[in-house]
Amino acid sequence: MAEFEKDLKNNLYRIWNRMSSGAYFPPEVKAVAIPKSGGGTRILGVPSVGDRVAQTVVAAHLSVRVEPVFHPDS
């Protein structure tokens, strides 16, 4: 996160530029081993900070458009 924030303006511009031009492809996720309570480990795929930003933007953009379509109790 700190690395992304060091050049925040340019990093956000790069994401916007790639997404708006249709050239955005998320980088590979980082495999992180998480210990399980019963022993062993579970491998989780952790997206990059930039990819999480892109996912959040898309989710916010879509939710305001599709939320009115869903049933109020959903």
N, CA, C and O atoms as a Tripos MOL2 file, in Angstrom:
@<TRIPOS>MOLECULE
protein
  296   295    74     0     0
PROTEIN
NO_CHARGES

@<TRIPOS>ATOM
      1 N           0.8270   -1.1770    0.0000 N.3       1 MET1
      2 CA          0.0000    0.0000    0.0000 C.3       1 MET1
      3 C           0.8780    1.2500    0.0000 C.2       1 MET1
      4 O           0.6380    2.1830   -0.7660 O.2       1 MET1
      5 N           1.8820    1.2640    0.8500 N.am      2 ALA2
      6 CA          2.7640    2.4270    0.9340 C.3       2 ALA2
      7 C           3.4680    2.6680   -0.3950 C.2       2 ALA2
      8 O           3.6450    3.8140   -0.8060 O.2       2 ALA2
      9 N           3.8630    1.6060   -1.0590 N.am      3 GLU3
     10 CA          4.5340    1.7300   -2.3590 C.3       3 GLU3
     11 C           3.5860    2.3560   -3.3850 C.2       3 GLU3
     12 O           4.0010    3.2100   -4.1680 O.2       3 GLU3
     13 N           2.3350    1.9440   -3.3870 N.am      4 PHE4
     14 CA          1.3320    2.4820   -4.3100 C.3       4 PHE4
     15 C           1.1050    3.9640   -4.0240 C.2       4 PHE4
     16 O           0.9800    4.7710   -4.9450 O.2       4 PHE4
     17 N           1.0530    4.3160   -2.7380 N.am      5 GLU5
     18 CA          0.7890    5.6970   -2.3440 C.3       5 GLU5
     19 C           1.9490    6.6390   -2.6470 C.2       5 GLU5
     20 O           1.7430    7.8460   -2.7810 O.2       5 GLU5
     21 N           3.1590    6.1100   -2.7550 N.am      6 LYS6
     22 CA          4.3170    6.9580   -3.0550 C.3       6 LYS6
     23 C           4.1290    7.7090   -4.3650 C.2       6 LYS6
     24 O           4.5750    8.8480   -4.5030 O.2       6 LYS6
     25 N           3.4680    7.0720   -5.3270 N.am      7 ASP7
     26 CA          3.2280    7.6870   -6.6330 C.3       7 ASP7
     27 C           1.7380    7.5800   -6.9550 C.2       7 ASP7
     28 O           1.3480    7.1560   -8.0430 O.2       7 ASP7
     29 N           0.9220    7.9730   -5.9840 N.am      8 LEU8
     30 CA         -0.5230    7.7720   -6.0590 C.3       8 LEU8
     31 C          -1.1400    8.3540   -7.3260 C.2       8 LEU8
     32 O          -1.8950    7.6730   -8.0200 O.2       8 LEU8
     33 N          -0.8240    9.5990   -7.6270 N.am      9 LYS9
     34 CA         -1.4380   10.2630   -8.7820 C.3       9 LYS9
     35 C          -1.1530    9.5000  -10.0750 C.2       9 LYS9
     36 O          -2.0650    9.2460  -10.8620 O.2       9 LYS9
     37 N           0.0880    9.1410  -10.2910 N.am     10 ASN10
     38 CA          0.4420    8.4090  -11.5140 C.3      10 ASN10
     39 C          -0.1250    6.9930  -11.5220 C.2      10 ASN10
     40 O          -0.5460    6.5040  -12.5710 O.2      10 ASN10
     41 N          -0.1420    6.3320  -10.3720 N.am     11 ASN11
     42 CA         -0.7130    4.9840  -10.3120 C.3      11 ASN11
     43 C          -2.2070    5.0000  -10.6320 C.2      11 ASN11
     44 O          -2.6980    4.1450  -11.3690 O.2      11 ASN11
     45 N          -2.9300    5.9790  -10.0740 N.am     12 LEU12
     46 CA         -4.3590    6.0910  -10.3720 C.3      12 LEU12
     47 C          -4.5830    6.4390  -11.8350 C.2      12 LEU12
     48 O          -5.4970    5.9120  -12.4680 O.2      12 LEU12
     49 N          -3.7520    7.3260  -12.3760 N.am     13 TYR13
     50 CA         -3.8750    7.6820  -13.7950 C.3      13 TYR13
     51 C          -3.6490    6.4560  -14.6770 C.2      13 TYR13
     52 O          -4.3820    6.2450  -15.6430 O.2      13 TYR13
     53 N          -2.6480    5.6550  -14.3560 N.am     14 ARG14
     54 CA         -2.3600    4.4520  -15.1430 C.3      14 ARG14
     55 C          -3.5480    3.4890  -15.1480 C.2      14 ARG14
     56 O          -3.9140    2.9440  -16.1900 O.2      14 ARG14
     57 N          -4.1400    3.2880  -13.9780 N.am     15 ILE15
     58 CA         -5.3050    2.4060  -13.8890 C.3      15 ILE15
     59 C          -6.4540    2.9720  -14.7150 C.2      15 ILE15
     60 O          -7.0700    2.2530  -15.5020 O.2      15 ILE15
     61 N          -6.7450    4.2610  -14.5360 N.am     16 TRP16
     62 CA         -7.8270    4.9020  -15.2920 C.3      16 TRP16
     63 C          -7.5790    4.7920  -16.7920 C.2      16 TRP16
     64 O          -8.4840    4.4420  -17.5490 O.2      16 TRP16
     65 N          -6.3670    5.0880  -17.2160 N.am     17 ASN17
     66 CA         -6.0360    5.0700  -18.6370 C.3      17 ASN17
     67 C          -6.2370    3.6770  -19.2320 C.2      17 ASN17
     68 O          -6.8190    3.5340  -20.3070 O.2      17 ASN17
     69 N          -5.7630    2.6740  -18.5430 N.am     18 ARG18
     70 CA         -5.9030    1.2980  -19.0470 C.3      18 ARG18
     71 C          -7.3570    0.8370  -19.0340 C.2      18 ARG18
     72 O          -7.8090    0.1820  -19.9730 O.2      18 ARG18
     73 N          -8.0860    1.1750  -17.9810 N.am     19 MET19
     74 CA         -9.4880    0.7550  -17.9120 C.3      19 MET19
     75 C         -10.3300    1.4650  -18.9680 C.2      19 MET19
     76 O         -11.1650    0.8370  -19.6190 O.2      19 MET19
     77 N         -10.1180    2.7550  -19.1410 N.am     20 SER20
     78 CA        -10.9370    3.5060  -20.0960 C.3      20 SER20
     79 C         -10.6180    3.1580  -21.5410 C.2      20 SER20
     80 O         -11.4570    3.3480  -22.4210 O.2      20 SER20
     81 N          -9.4210    2.6520  -21.7960 N.am     21 SER21
     82 CA         -9.0570    2.2810  -23.1670 C.3      21 SER21
     83 C          -9.3270    0.8050  -23.4530 C.2      21 SER21
     84 O          -9.1510    0.3460  -24.5820 O.2      21 SER21
     85 N          -9.7510    0.0660  -22.4360 N.am     22 GLY22
     86 CA        -10.0170   -1.3590  -22.6170 C.3      22 GLY22
     87 C          -8.7660   -2.2080  -22.5800 C.2      22 GLY22
     88 O          -8.7900   -3.3760  -22.9700 O.2      22 GLY22
     89 N          -7.6630   -1.6250  -22.1090 N.am     23 ALA23
     90 CA         -6.3900   -2.3420  -22.0810 C.3      23 ALA23
     91 C          -5.9980   -2.7940  -20.6750 C.2      23 ALA23
     92 O          -4.8510   -3.1800  -20.4480 O.2      23 ALA23
     93 N          -6.9440   -2.7500  -19.7260 N.am     24 TYR24
     94 CA         -6.6110   -3.1530  -18.3610 C.3      24 TYR24
     95 C          -6.6970   -4.6640  -18.2220 C.2      24 TYR24
     96 O          -7.7290   -5.2680  -18.5140 O.2      24 TYR24
     97 N          -5.6320   -5.2520  -17.7860 N.am     25 PHE25
     98 CA         -5.5950   -6.6690  -17.4580 C.3      25 PHE25
     99 C          -4.9820   -6.7740  -16.0750 C.2      25 PHE25
    100 O          -3.8600   -6.3110  -15.8670 O.2      25 PHE25
    101 N          -5.6860   -7.3710  -15.1240 N.am     26 PRO26
    102 CA         -5.1460   -7.4370  -13.7680 C.3      26 PRO26
    103 C          -3.8820   -8.2840  -13.7160 C.2      26 PRO26
    104 O          -3.7690   -9.2980  -14.4050 O.2      26 PRO26
    105 N          -2.9420   -7.8560  -12.8960 N.am     27 PRO27
    106 CA         -1.7340   -8.6720  -12.7290 C.3      27 PRO27
    107 C          -2.0670   -9.9570  -11.9750 C.2      27 PRO27
    108 O          -3.1400  -10.0850  -11.3860 O.2      27 PRO27
    109 N          -1.1440  -10.8920  -12.0020 N.am     28 GLU28
    110 CA         -1.3500  -12.1450  -11.2720 C.3      28 GLU28
    111 C          -1.4860  -11.8560   -9.7820 C.2      28 GLU28
    112 O          -0.8670  -10.9320   -9.2540 O.2      28 GLU28
    113 N          -2.3010  -12.6580   -9.1200 N.am     29 VAL29
    114 CA         -2.4520  -12.5050   -7.6760 C.3      29 VAL29
    115 C          -1.2360  -13.1100   -6.9770 C.2      29 VAL29
    116 O          -0.5700  -14.0040   -7.5000 O.2      29 VAL29
    117 N          -0.9730  -12.5950   -5.7850 N.am     30 LYS30
    118 CA          0.1390  -13.1050   -4.9820 C.3      30 LYS30
    119 C          -0.3840  -14.2410   -4.1050 C.2      30 LYS30
    120 O          -1.3740  -14.0680   -3.3940 O.2      30 LYS30
    121 N           0.2610  -15.3780   -4.1500 N.am     31 ALA31
    122 CA         -0.1330  -16.5220   -3.3180 C.3      31 ALA31
    123 C           0.4290  -16.3250   -1.9120 C.2      31 ALA31
    124 O           1.6340  -16.1510   -1.7280 O.2      31 ALA31
    125 N          -0.4680  -16.3550   -0.9220 N.am     32 VAL32
    126 CA         -0.0760  -16.1740    0.4740 C.3      32 VAL32
    127 C          -0.5830  -17.3720    1.2710 C.2      32 VAL32
    128 O          -1.7620  -17.7180    1.2080 O.2      32 VAL32
    129 N           0.3170  -17.9990    2.0180 N.am     33 ALA33
    130 CA         -0.0480  -19.1550    2.8440 C.3      33 ALA33
    131 C          -0.5580  -18.6710    4.1960 C.2      33 ALA33
    132 O           0.1420  -17.9600    4.9170 O.2      33 ALA33
    133 N          -1.7810  -19.0620    4.5300 N.am     34 ILE34
    134 CA         -2.4000  -18.6890    5.7980 C.3      34 ILE34
    135 C          -2.5410  -19.9570    6.6430 C.2      34 ILE34
    136 O          -3.0970  -20.9500    6.1740 O.2      34 ILE34
    137 N          -2.0420  -19.9350    7.8910 N.am     35 PRO35
    138 CA         -2.1630  -21.1320    8.7340 C.3      35 PRO35
    139 C          -3.6200  -21.4290    9.0790 C.2      35 PRO35
    140 O          -4.3980  -20.5190    9.3670 O.2      35 PRO35
    141 N          -3.9780  -22.7030    9.0480 N.am     36 LYS36
    142 CA         -5.3180  -23.1460    9.4280 C.3      36 LYS36
    143 C          -5.3120  -23.5320   10.9010 C.2      36 LYS36
    144 O          -4.2960  -23.9920   11.4230 O.2      36 LYS36
    145 N          -6.4410  -23.3440   11.5680 N.am     37 SER37
    146 CA         -6.5120  -23.6310   13.0030 C.3      37 SER37
    147 C          -6.2540  -25.1040   13.3100 C.2      37 SER37
    148 O          -5.7160  -25.4260   14.3690 O.2      37 SER37
    149 N          -6.6280  -25.9940   12.4070 N.am     38 GLY38
    150 CA         -6.4190  -27.4200   12.6210 C.3      38 GLY38
    151 C          -5.0830  -27.9190   12.1100 C.2      38 GLY38
    152 O          -4.8540  -29.1270   12.0560 O.2      38 GLY38
    153 N          -4.2120  -27.0220   11.7390 N.am     39 GLY39
    154 CA         -2.9180  -27.3930   11.1740 C.3      39 GLY39
    155 C          -2.9260  -27.2470    9.6660 C.2      39 GLY39
    156 O          -3.9860  -27.1820    9.0440 O.2      39 GLY39
    157 N          -1.7780  -27.1970    9.1010 N.am     40 GLY40
    158 CA         -1.6560  -27.0130    7.6590 C.3      40 GLY40
    159 C          -1.8250  -25.5540    7.2740 C.2      40 GLY40
    160 O          -1.9090  -24.6760    8.1330 O.2      40 GLY40
    161 N          -1.8730  -25.3130    6.0060 N.am     41 THR41
    162 CA         -2.0280  -23.9470    5.5140 C.3      41 THR41
    163 C          -3.0750  -23.9010    4.4080 C.2      41 THR41
    164 O          -3.3840  -24.9030    3.7630 O.2      41 THR41
    165 N          -3.5980  -22.7200    4.2200 N.am     42 ARG42
    166 CA         -4.5390  -22.4560    3.1400 C.3      42 ARG42
    167 C          -3.8850  -21.3920    2.2540 C.2      42 ARG42
    168 O          -3.3830  -20.3890    2.7610 O.2      42 ARG42
    169 N          -3.8880  -21.5990    0.9640 N.am     43 ILE43
    170 CA         -3.2990  -20.6340    0.0390 C.3      43 ILE43
    171 C          -4.3890  -19.6710   -0.4220 C.2      43 ILE43
    172 O          -5.4160  -20.0820   -0.9630 O.2      43 ILE43
    173 N          -4.1440  -18.3930   -0.1980 N.am     44 LEU44
    174 CA         -5.0600  -17.3560   -0.6530 C.3      44 LEU44
    175 C          -4.3980  -16.5580   -1.7660 C.2      44 LEU44
    176 O          -3.1890  -16.3280   -1.7420 O.2      44 LEU44
    177 N          -5.1920  -16.1390   -2.7340 N.am     45 GLY45
    178 CA         -4.7000  -15.2740   -3.8010 C.3      45 GLY45
    179 C          -5.0160  -13.8360   -3.4510 C.2      45 GLY45
    180 O          -6.1850  -13.4670   -3.3410 O.2      45 GLY45
    181 N          -3.9920  -13.0180   -3.2760 N.am     46 VAL46
    182 CA         -4.1710  -11.6250   -2.8740 C.3      46 VAL46
    183 C          -3.8810  -10.7260   -4.0730 C.2      46 VAL46
    184 O          -2.7690  -10.7340   -4.6020 O.2      46 VAL46
    185 N          -4.8900   -9.9410   -4.5080 N.am     47 PRO47
    186 CA         -4.6660   -9.0530   -5.6490 C.3      47 PRO47
    187 C          -3.7780   -7.8720   -5.2630 C.2      47 PRO47
    188 O          -3.6250   -7.5520   -4.0840 O.2      47 PRO47
    189 N          -3.2050   -7.2420   -6.2610 N.am     48 SER48
    190 CA         -2.3630   -6.0670   -6.0240 C.3      48 SER48
    191 C          -3.2330   -4.9020   -5.5560 C.2      48 SER48
    192 O          -4.4540   -4.9330   -5.7070 O.2      48 SER48
    193 N          -2.6050   -3.8850   -4.9940 N.am     49 VAL49
    194 CA         -3.3300   -2.6950   -4.5460 C.3      49 VAL49
    195 C          -4.0420   -2.0580   -5.7350 C.2      49 VAL49
    196 O          -5.2090   -1.6800   -5.6340 O.2      49 VAL49
    197 N          -3.3470   -1.9400   -6.8510 N.am     50 GLY50
    198 CA         -3.9550   -1.3500   -8.0440 C.3      50 GLY50
    199 C          -5.1680   -2.1220   -8.5130 C.2      50 GLY50
    200 O          -6.1620   -1.5260   -8.9280 O.2      50 GLY50
    201 N          -5.1020   -3.4350   -8.4530 N.am     51 ASP51
    202 CA         -6.2350   -4.2460   -8.8760 C.3      51 ASP51
    203 C          -7.4010   -4.0920   -7.9040 C.2      51 ASP51
    204 O          -8.5570   -4.0850   -8.3290 O.2      51 ASP51
    205 N          -7.1220   -3.9690   -6.6220 N.am     52 ARG52
    206 CA         -8.2020   -3.7390   -5.6520 C.3      52 ARG52
    207 C          -8.8660   -2.3880   -5.8990 C.2      52 ARG52
    208 O         -10.0820   -2.2560   -5.7610 O.2      52 ARG52
    209 N          -8.0710   -1.3860   -6.2640 N.am     53 VAL53
    210 CA         -8.6340   -0.0740   -6.6090 C.3      53 VAL53
    211 C          -9.5550   -0.2170   -7.8160 C.2      53 VAL53
    212 O         -10.6790    0.2860   -7.8040 O.2      53 VAL53
    213 N          -9.0850   -0.8980   -8.8530 N.am     54 ALA54
    214 CA         -9.8840   -1.0930  -10.0650 C.3      54 ALA54
    215 C         -11.1730   -1.8470   -9.7460 C.2      54 ALA54
    216 O         -12.2370   -1.4780  -10.2440 O.2      54 ALA54
    217 N         -11.0980   -2.8920   -8.9300 N.am     55 GLN55
    218 CA        -12.2870   -3.6670   -8.5640 C.3      55 GLN55
    219 C         -13.2920   -2.8090   -7.8070 C.2      55 GLN55
    220 O         -14.4980   -2.9170   -8.0300 O.2      55 GLN55
    221 N         -12.8020   -1.9580   -6.9140 N.am     56 THR56
    222 CA        -13.6800   -1.0970   -6.1270 C.3      56 THR56
    223 C         -14.3930   -0.0870   -7.0130 C.2      56 THR56
    224 O         -15.5840    0.1690   -6.8370 O.2      56 THR56
    225 N         -13.6700    0.4830   -7.9610 N.am     57 VAL57
    226 CA        -14.2650    1.4480   -8.8910 C.3      57 VAL57
    227 C         -15.3570    0.7840   -9.7250 C.2      57 VAL57
    228 O         -16.4430    1.3410   -9.8850 O.2      57 VAL57
    229 N         -15.0750   -0.3900  -10.2500 N.am     58 VAL58
    230 CA        -16.0640   -1.1030  -11.0660 C.3      58 VAL58
    231 C         -17.2800   -1.4740  -10.2220 C.2      58 VAL58
    232 O         -18.4130   -1.3140  -10.6760 O.2      58 VAL58
    233 N         -17.0670   -1.9600   -9.0130 N.am     59 ALA59
    234 CA        -18.1800   -2.3350   -8.1380 C.3      59 ALA59
    235 C         -19.0590   -1.1260   -7.8190 C.2      59 ALA59
    236 O         -20.2850   -1.2330   -7.8380 O.2      59 ALA59
    237 N         -18.4480    0.0150   -7.5270 N.am     60 ALA60
    238 CA        -19.2160    1.2240   -7.2240 C.3      60 ALA60
    239 C         -20.0010    1.6850   -8.4490 C.2      60 ALA60
    240 O         -21.1620    2.0800   -8.3380 O.2      60 ALA60
    241 N         -19.3730    1.6330   -9.5950 N.am     61 HIS61
    242 CA        -20.0070    2.0570  -10.8510 C.3      61 HIS61
    243 C         -21.2010    1.1630  -11.1820 C.2      61 HIS61
    244 O         -22.2640    1.6520  -11.5640 O.2      61 HIS61
    245 N         -21.0220   -0.1320  -11.0350 N.am     62 LEU62
    246 CA        -22.1000   -1.0660  -11.3720 C.3      62 LEU62
    247 C         -23.2240   -1.0640  -10.3420 C.2      62 LEU62
    248 O         -24.3940   -1.1780  -10.7040 O.2      62 LEU62
    249 N         -22.8830   -0.9380   -9.0710 N.am     63 SER63
    250 CA        -23.9090   -1.0620   -8.0310 C.3      63 SER63
    251 C         -24.9820    0.0130   -8.1470 C.2      63 SER63
    252 O         -26.1570   -0.2780   -7.9220 O.2      63 SER63
    253 N         -24.6160    1.2480   -8.4920 N.am     64 VAL64
    254 CA        -25.6290    2.3000   -8.6150 C.3      64 VAL64
    255 C         -26.5330    2.0620   -9.8230 C.2      64 VAL64
    256 O         -27.6490    2.5790   -9.8710 O.2      64 VAL64
    257 N         -26.0670    1.2970  -10.7860 N.am     65 ARG65
    258 CA        -26.8650    1.0250  -11.9760 C.3      65 ARG65
    259 C         -27.7450   -0.2170  -11.8350 C.2      65 ARG65
    260 O         -28.8450   -0.2630  -12.3850 O.2      65 ARG65
    261 N         -27.2720   -1.2070  -11.1120 N.am     66 VAL66
    262 CA        -28.0460   -2.4440  -11.0000 C.3      66 VAL66
    263 C         -28.8610   -2.5350   -9.7120 C.2      66 VAL66
    264 O         -29.8100   -3.3150   -9.6430 O.2      66 VAL66
    265 N         -28.5160   -1.7680   -8.7130 N.am     67 GLU67
    266 CA        -29.2370   -1.8170   -7.4370 C.3      67 GLU67
    267 C         -30.7360   -1.5590   -7.6180 C.2      67 GLU67
    268 O         -31.5350   -2.2620   -6.9990 O.2      67 GLU67
    269 N         -31.1560   -0.5860   -8.4370 N.am     68 PRO68
    270 CA        -32.5950   -0.3550   -8.6190 C.3      68 PRO68
    271 C         -33.3400   -1.5550   -9.2260 C.2      68 PRO68
    272 O         -34.5580   -1.6570   -9.0810 O.2      68 PRO68
    273 N         -32.6350   -2.4440   -9.8900 N.am     69 VAL69
    274 CA        -33.2550   -3.5990  -10.5340 C.3      69 VAL69
    275 C         -33.5560   -4.7020   -9.5210 C.2      69 VAL69
    276 O         -34.4910   -5.4820   -9.7050 O.2      69 VAL69
    277 N         -32.7670   -4.7650   -8.4630 N.am     70 PHE70
    278 CA        -32.9300   -5.8220   -7.4720 C.3      70 PHE70
    279 C         -34.1380   -5.5760   -6.5760 C.2      70 PHE70
    280 O         -34.5670   -4.4390   -6.3790 O.2      70 PHE70
    281 N         -34.6610   -6.6440   -6.0490 N.am     71 HIS71
    282 CA        -35.7700   -6.5740   -5.1060 C.3      71 HIS71
    283 C         -35.2860   -5.8540   -3.8480 C.2      71 HIS71
    284 O         -34.1450   -6.0550   -3.4320 O.2      71 HIS71
    285 N         -36.1320   -5.0160   -3.2310 N.am     72 PRO72
    286 CA        -35.7050   -4.2700   -2.0380 C.3      72 PRO72
    287 C         -35.2040   -5.1560   -0.8960 C.2      72 PRO72
    288 O         -34.3900   -4.7140   -0.0840 O.2      72 PRO72
    289 N         -35.6810   -6.4000   -0.8270 N.am     73 ASP73
    290 CA        -35.2710   -7.2950    0.2580 C.3      73 ASP73
    291 C         -34.0420   -8.1250   -0.0740 C.2      73 ASP73
    292 O         -33.6340   -8.9690    0.7240 O.2      73 ASP73
    293 N         -33.4430   -7.8990   -1.2460 N.am     74 SER74
    294 CA        -32.2830   -8.7320   -1.6140 C.3      74 SER74
    295 C         -31.0080   -8.1660   -1.0640 C.2      74 SER74
    296 O         -29.9370   -8.7360   -1.2750 O.2      74 SER74
@<TRIPOS>BOND
     1     1     2 1
     2     2     3 1
     3     3     4 2
     4     3     5 am
     5     5     6 1
     6     6     7 1
     7     7     8 2
     8     7     9 am
     9     9    10 1
    10    10    11 1
    11    11    12 2
    12    11    13 am
    13    13    14 1
    14    14    15 1
    15    15    16 2
    16    15    17 am
    17    17    18 1
    18    18    19 1
    19    19    20 2
    20    19    21 am
    21    21    22 1
    22    22    23 1
    23    23    24 2
    24    23    25 am
    25    25    26 1
    26    26    27 1
    27    27    28 2
    28    27    29 am
    29    29    30 1
    30    30    31 1
    31    31    32 2
    32    31    33 am
    33    33    34 1
    34    34    35 1
    35    35    36 2
    36    35    37 am
    37    37    38 1
    38    38    39 1
    39    39    40 2
    40    39    41 am
    41    41    42 1
    42    42    43 1
    43    43    44 2
    44    43    45 am
    45    45    46 1
    46    46    47 1
    47    47    48 2
    48    47    49 am
    49    49    50 1
    50    50    51 1
    51    51    52 2
    52    51    53 am
    53    53    54 1
    54    54    55 1
    55    55    56 2
    56    55    57 am
    57    57    58 1
    58    58    59 1
    59    59    60 2
    60    59    61 am
    61    61    62 1
    62    62    63 1
    63    63    64 2
    64    63    65 am
    65    65    66 1
    66    66    67 1
    67    67    68 2
    68    67    69 am
    69    69    70 1
    70    70    71 1
    71    71    72 2
    72    71    73 am
    73    73    74 1
    74    74    75 1
    75    75    76 2
    76    75    77 am
    77    77    78 1
    78    78    79 1
    79    79    80 2
    80    79    81 am
    81    81    82 1
    82    82    83 1
    83    83    84 2
    84    83    85 am
    85    85    86 1
    86    86    87 1
    87    87    88 2
    88    87    89 am
    89    89    90 1
    90    90    91 1
    91    91    92 2
    92    91    93 am
    93    93    94 1
    94    94    95 1
    95    95    96 2
    96    95    97 am
    97    97    98 1
    98    98    99 1
    99    99   100 2
   100    99   101 am
   101   101   102 1
   102   102   103 1
   103   103   104 2
   104   103   105 am
   105   105   106 1
   106   106   107 1
   107   107   108 2
   108   107   109 am
   109   109   110 1
   110   110   111 1
   111   111   112 2
   112   111   113 am
   113   113   114 1
   114   114   115 1
   115   115   116 2
   116   115   117 am
   117   117   118 1
   118   118   119 1
   119   119   120 2
   120   119   121 am
   121   121   122 1
   122   122   123 1
   123   123   124 2
   124   123   125 am
   125   125   126 1
   126   126   127 1
   127   127   128 2
   128   127   129 am
   129   129   130 1
   130   130   131 1
   131   131   132 2
   132   131   133 am
   133   133   134 1
   134   134   135 1
   135   135   136 2
   136   135   137 am
   137   137   138 1
   138   138   139 1
   139   139   140 2
   140   139   141 am
   141   141   142 1
   142   142   143 1
   143   143   144 2
   144   143   145 am
   145   145   146 1
   146   146   147 1
   147   147   148 2
   148   147   149 am
   149   149   150 1
   150   150   151 1
   151   151   152 2
   152   151   153 am
   153   153   154 1
   154   154   155 1
   155   155   156 2
   156   155   157 am
   157   157   158 1
   158   158   159 1
   159   159   160 2
   160   159   161 am
   161   161   162 1
   162   162   163 1
   163   163   164 2
   164   163   165 am
   165   165   166 1
   166   166   167 1
   167   167   168 2
   168   167   169 am
   169   169   170 1
   170   170   171 1
   171   171   172 2
   172   171   173 am
   173   173   174 1
   174   174   175 1
   175   175   176 2
   176   175   177 am
   177   177   178 1
   178   178   179 1
   179   179   180 2
   180   179   181 am
   181   181   182 1
   182   182   183 1
   183   183   184 2
   184   183   185 am
   185   185   186 1
   186   186   187 1
   187   187   188 2
   188   187   189 am
   189   189   190 1
   190   190   191 1
   191   191   192 2
   192   191   193 am
   193   193   194 1
   194   194   195 1
   195   195   196 2
   196   195   197 am
   197   197   198 1
   198   198   199 1
   199   199   200 2
   200   199   201 am
   201   201   202 1
   202   202   203 1
   203   203   204 2
   204   203   205 am
   205   205   206 1
   206   206   207 1
   207   207   208 2
   208   207   209 am
   209   209   210 1
   210   210   211 1
   211   211   212 2
   212   211   213 am
   213   213   214 1
   214   214   215 1
   215   215   216 2
   216   215   217 am
   217   217   218 1
   218   218   219 1
   219   219   220 2
   220   219   221 am
   221   221   222 1
   222   222   223 1
   223   223   224 2
   224   223   225 am
   225   225   226 1
   226   226   227 1
   227   227   228 2
   228   227   229 am
   229   229   230 1
   230   230   231 1
   231   231   232 2
   232   231   233 am
   233   233   234 1
   234   234   235 1
   235   235   236 2
   236   235   237 am
   237   237   238 1
   238   238   239 1
   239   239   240 2
   240   239   241 am
   241   241   242 1
   242   242   243 1
   243   243   244 2
   244   243   245 am
   245   245   246 1
   246   246   247 1
   247   247   248 2
   248   247   249 am
   249   249   250 1
   250   250   251 1
   251   251   252 2
   252   251   253 am
   253   253   254 1
   254   254   255 1
   255   255   256 2
   256   255   257 am
   257   257   258 1
   258   258   259 1
   259   259   260 2
   260   259   261 am
   261   261   262 1
   262   262   263 1
   263   263   264 2
   264   263   265 am
   265   265   266 1
   266   266   267 1
   267   267   268 2
   268   267   269 am
   269   269   270 1
   270   270   271 1
   271   271   272 2
   272   271   273 am
   273   273   274 1
   274   274   275 1
   275   275   276 2
   276   275   277 am
   277   277   278 1
   278   278   279 1
   279   279   280 2
   280   279   281 am
   281   281   282 1
   282   282   283 1
   283   283   284 2
   284   283   285 am
   285   285   286 1
   286   286   287 1
   287   287   288 2
   288   287   289 am
   289   289   290 1
   290   290   291 1
   291   291   292 2
   292   291   293 am
   293   293   294 1
   294   294   295 1
   295   295   296 2
@<TRIPOS>SUBSTRUCTURE
     1 MET1         2 RESIDUE 1 A MET
     2 ALA2         6 RESIDUE 1 A ALA
     3 GLU3        10 RESIDUE 1 A GLU
     4 PHE4        14 RESIDUE 1 A PHE
     5 GLU5        18 RESIDUE 1 A GLU
     6 LYS6        22 RESIDUE 1 A LYS
     7 ASP7        26 RESIDUE 1 A ASP
     8 LEU8        30 RESIDUE 1 A LEU
     9 LYS9        34 RESIDUE 1 A LYS
    10 ASN10       38 RESIDUE 1 A ASN
    11 ASN11       42 RESIDUE 1 A ASN
    12 LEU12       46 RESIDUE 1 A LEU
    13 TYR13       50 RESIDUE 1 A TYR
    14 ARG14       54 RESIDUE 1 A ARG
    15 ILE15       58 RESIDUE 1 A ILE
    16 TRP16       62 RESIDUE 1 A TRP
    17 ASN17       66 RESIDUE 1 A ASN
    18 ARG18       70 RESIDUE 1 A ARG
    19 MET19       74 RESIDUE 1 A MET
    20 SER20       78 RESIDUE 1 A SER
    21 SER21       82 RESIDUE 1 A SER
    22 GLY22       86 RESIDUE 1 A GLY
    23 ALA23       90 RESIDUE 1 A ALA
    24 TYR24       94 RESIDUE 1 A TYR
    25 PHE25       98 RESIDUE 1 A PHE
    26 PRO26      102 RESIDUE 1 A PRO
    27 PRO27      106 RESIDUE 1 A PRO
    28 GLU28      110 RESIDUE 1 A GLU
    29 VAL29      114 RESIDUE 1 A VAL
    30 LYS30      118 RESIDUE 1 A LYS
    31 ALA31      122 RESIDUE 1 A ALA
    32 VAL32      126 RESIDUE 1 A VAL
    33 ALA33      130 RESIDUE 1 A ALA
    34 ILE34      134 RESIDUE 1 A ILE
    35 PRO35      138 RESIDUE 1 A PRO
    36 LYS36      142 RESIDUE 1 A LYS
    37 SER37      146 RESIDUE 1 A SER
    38 GLY38      150 RESIDUE 1 A GLY
    39 GLY39      154 RESIDUE 1 A GLY
    40 GLY40      158 RESIDUE 1 A GLY
    41 THR41      162 RESIDUE 1 A THR
    42 ARG42      166 RESIDUE 1 A ARG
    43 ILE43      170 RESIDUE 1 A ILE
    44 LEU44      174 RESIDUE 1 A LEU
    45 GLY45      178 RESIDUE 1 A GLY
    46 VAL46      182 RESIDUE 1 A VAL
    47 PRO47      186 RESIDUE 1 A PRO
    48 SER48      190 RESIDUE 1 A SER
    49 VAL49      194 RESIDUE 1 A VAL
    50 GLY50      198 RESIDUE 1 A GLY
    51 ASP51      202 RESIDUE 1 A ASP
    52 ARG52      206 RESIDUE 1 A ARG
    53 VAL53      210 RESIDUE 1 A VAL
    54 ALA54      214 RESIDUE 1 A ALA
    55 GLN55      218 RESIDUE 1 A GLN
    56 THR56      222 RESIDUE 1 A THR
    57 VAL57      226 RESIDUE 1 A VAL
    58 VAL58      230 RESIDUE 1 A VAL
    59 ALA59      234 RESIDUE 1 A ALA
    60 ALA60      238 RESIDUE 1 A ALA
    61 HIS61      242 RESIDUE 1 A HIS
    62 LEU62      246 RESIDUE 1 A LEU
    63 SER63      250 RESIDUE 1 A SER
    64 VAL64      254 RESIDUE 1 A VAL
    65 ARG65      258 RESIDUE 1 A ARG
    66 VAL66      262 RESIDUE 1 A VAL
    67 GLU67      266 RESIDUE 1 A GLU
    68 PRO68      270 RESIDUE 1 A PRO
    69 VAL69      274 RESIDUE 1 A VAL
    70 PHE70      278 RESIDUE 1 A PHE
    71 HIS71      282 RESIDUE 1 A HIS
    72 PRO72      286 RESIDUE 1 A PRO
    73 ASP73      290 RESIDUE 1 A ASP
    74 SER74      294 RESIDUE 1 A SER
